[in-house]
Amino acid sequence: MAKVLGGFATLSAGLDYAARGVTGFNFYSSRGQLEHVLTYRELRLRALSTARKLLSTGLKRGDRVAVVAETNPDFMAVFFGCQYAGLVPCPMPYSMYIGGKEAYVSRIAGMLKTARAGAVILPGDLISHIGEAAKLADTAIVKTFEELAALPESIDKLKPFDVDDVAYIQYSSGSTSSPKGVLITQKAIVANTRGILRDGLRITNEDRAFSWLPLYHDMGLVGFCLSPMMGQVTVDFLSTPSFARRPALWLKLMSENRSTISYSPSFGFDLAARRINGEAVTLDLTSWRVAGIGGDMVRADILNNFAEKLAVAGFDAKAFTPSYGMAESTLAITFADLSKPVKVDTVDRLHYKLAQRAVPASEQLKQSPERVRSFVVCGKPITGHDIVIRDDAGQDLGDREIGHILFKGPSLMAGYFENIEATQAIMTADGYMDTGDMGYWLDGEIVITGRAKDLILHNGRNIWPQDIEWAAERIEPLRSGDAAAFAVEGEDGEDDVVVLVHCRLADGPEMEELRRNIAAAVHQTAGVECAVVLVAPKSLPFTSSGKLSRAGAKDGYLAGDIAEISPLARLPRPLDETRLEAAQ
């Protein structure tokens, strides 16, 4: 069978073709044992059967079906079954370690409600949690994978989605309070997978992929489920919790299977490099030709450390492939050139911060790490897609001028599902979408410098500051408007979360107890560590319309105008970057 790298009219057409071959999905246990083999042929048969079972519940064409995205054949059968049944799958997160049951139920209920899901399909061990969420969202049909499998098949003729139909709704890793569903069409997923297979990864007949990424995330779903299927590529899966417990297992299985392609956020490479220890010498990673990095800011220091640790296993640093994308673009926007090593641009930190220009650092300046900032170049847009970088006035910028990154192309989402206001807020009159990211051009390639507004990027997760603030304000004696959350750049280049809180207490021990309670609440809700800064009442800035100004709060904090008031505080000293700018 000839390999065809995407370009099929729909996802179901792609699976119909892949089913003619012998490739497919393999699922490994937390101990590294092969548990399930699901060829594309078997997946197609299961999907067709699942499609008829879903329709037997009374669901109608176009209805949304929420499905918990466990890394197993059951999820695959439901997702692709929806494609054949004309139902819209909405992958939901399985993980519930962030924030515990209450936060998980709230998050799932929000997703079910905004999707107006007609059904939710889930593993049996989550029935109490998701059953509760379904009641809150008025989702009528709640079935475990086992219950769905036991249903009779509808005798109605299947009508798969056509080229002009939708494909699925993707919920990003952002707000837990008011989730936005990214509506992806068949045309968008076809365009993006084609770009990934042909332009980004340049797939060959010898390729075999490996993924531990969650399937409810765009990089896991599109990058390592839908794209490989559309290119008839075999994928070996390890669940995300299994990777979290044993990061080195990722590398061991890749070594055993001679895997050629795998992706991870920077922190995944960091974890694996730390845990592999002396076992690196036992591995063979010579086949790994695409070590993709995405999902968060690409860290050059982490990549260098990984390459040094795994060189003994035959890992070639030239395999690193920085890329850029997001759920709103289906997944991929840019890829670095596979034939070239990672390009790192080191710039003068002062010009970068104050003049919004990426001025190359001199060799002398590079001797002072606190005065420079290094960025990894993330490549060029995939074929048929366009990026512009504009200033606040909407004017296009040239090389090394830092501005807002805007994107358009056939992979662009149809919009946020039933949320016209949110969609219009990020679209321009000439059809570009504001990504919310900042960056600059460097010889025709894009360089990402960070988020433009309030959204906090932490370990590959987008965290809305409102979620943190609301968690803090539930602690007595705080009230609404008493907290402001934002991120500041730490010395390691990662975002550190800071929460400024109005404090009306005077007793030192009581103030420290309040600080601990707030930190615990934020960790439970958002899953992040934060620096809680107790500030004087009425010191947080608000706009003329009465809205909290996070940018103003951050500026005031960094300038020292909004400061800690507790006599017992032992907070970190201001950032080296702040001290440098103040001195200059």
Secondary structure, 3 states (H helix, E strand, C coil): CCCCCCCCCCHHHHHHHHCCCCCEEEEECCCCCEEEEEEHHHHHHHHHHHHHHHHCCCCCCCCEEEEECCCCHHHHHHHHHHHHHCCEEEEECCCCCCCHHHHHHHHHHHHHHHHCCCEEEECHHHHHHHHHHHHHHCCCEEEEHHHHHCCCCCCCCCCCCCCCCEEEEEECCCCCCCCCEEEEEHHHHHHHHHHHHHHHCCCCCCCEEEECCCCCCHHHHHHHHHHHHHCCCEEEEECHHHHHHCHHHHHHHHHHHCCCEEEECHHHHHHHHHHHHHHHHHCCCCCCCEEEECCCCCCHHHHHHHHHHHHHHCCCHHHEEEEEECHHHCCEEEECCCCCCCCEEEEEHHHHHHCCECCECCCCHHHCHHHEEEEEECCEECCCCEEEEECCCCCECCECECEEEEEECCCCCCEECCCHHHHHHHECCCCCEEEEEEEEEECCEEEEEEECCCCEEECCEEECHHHHHHHHHCCCCCCCCCEEEEEEECCCCCEEEEEEEECCCCCHHHHHHHHHHHHHHHHHHHCCCEEEEEECCCCCCECCCCCECHHHHHHHHHHCCCCCCCCCCCCCCCCHHHHHHHHC
